[in-house]
């Protein structure tokens, strides 16, 4: 059965270019204690040879794959689904360390997806020096957002090492939707069919008053020097807003939740505020090392998940806000205070809005993005100030340890997309008692991306010394 794409989902297809590919990914590491990584890889291969179908949305492909600018995109079922095409085996060269793994993931993430098939791929990687099995998955953002991808992928794992072997993620049927009252026109989690499109339009009209109040506050803030709210075209020009090439760099960091919580409790702020301050400190140090730090603070666009609790996902449903990263402050305390001030102001903007109003408000906040992207693509990124310098996302993951075929999952790293005018993306994903950071950068623009990852670790140390260490 055909399924219409929502305008937001279709936007990621319109933004697809050879240099700016709109797929997101995840890197999972599994500690193999039953057999070896090679044996497990071969077992997966044998299972795949018996598979000939997939469940939605993993069996959906575009009805018009050669016309990505189609104003009326539809998903249709791939009746010739080939599991062996989508799931592939790979191996690391010796010595099989983190460097070799980073290089392989960078190259795999630099390749476009084939829209003639369901737009996703999964790689089973062996040869890591630890003996662990690595799984790298990528999926186009038009098919699922990060929240949905994580939720669906994690259903392939068991909660106990002795639990039954779960089916692969693409074989698990979608969770049944909860019954909603017909009159609930604000439910943007409904399928993107014609009826839900009309409901969404109605929801936007009903939210006009909320949107007007928010935009009025933004307009007034431009004339108030000390207003903490960040508005459009307020970010500094920087190396983070130039044209990108097609090749990527990838780096990771993993931190214990307890460290970030201790700072948040001591500073009386949220964990997300601490994450932004960690990134701000890391970016300040990294950009100073390459003589590219702007005098004015960098601004981050922070996506916000606005789904109802326990929503089963599907499509894209995110709002967003602009936040200062405090990179103009030379100490950790001032940096965190700048972050908290701007995020608190942004949250007050949205706290009484409906979900439809938040999406419309986000559209306004990000409206200069297309201009920013277009100018950067033409090499004219300095014509107007950017609205933000970097996207920093926090994707909620599983809170309990998970197992695959009796082997424990040790880490989950997100791998996001880049676009012209934004050659850096930082996404973190929670898993158990850890927070896992994935740094994706343009290979041509940002040299030695691993230095940024290490600088963020040093930034976390500085915050601990300022707020936790006696």
Secondary structure, DSSP 8 states (H G I E B T S, - for coil): --EE--HHHHHHHHT--SSS--EEEEEEEEE--SS-HHHHHHHHHHHHTT-----TTTTEEETTTT-TT-TT-EEEE-TT--HHHHEEEEE--TT--HHHHHHHHHHHHTS---TTS-SEEEEEEE--TT--EEEEEEEETTTB-HHHHHHHHHTTSBSSTTS-----GGGS---------TT-TT-TTS-SSHHHHHHHHHHHHHTHHHHHHHHHHHHHHTT-TT-----TT-S---GGGS---S-EEEEEEEEEHHHHHHHHHHHTS-HHHHHHHHHHHHHHHHHHHTT---SS--EEEEEEE---TT----B--EEEEEEE--TT-SSHHHHHHHHHHHHHHHHHHHTT--HHHHHHHHHHHTTTHHHHHHHHHTT-TTSS--S-SEEEEEE---SS--EETTEEEEEEEEE---BTTB-EEEEEEEETTEEEEEEEEETTTSS-HHHHHHHHHHHHHHHHHHHT--
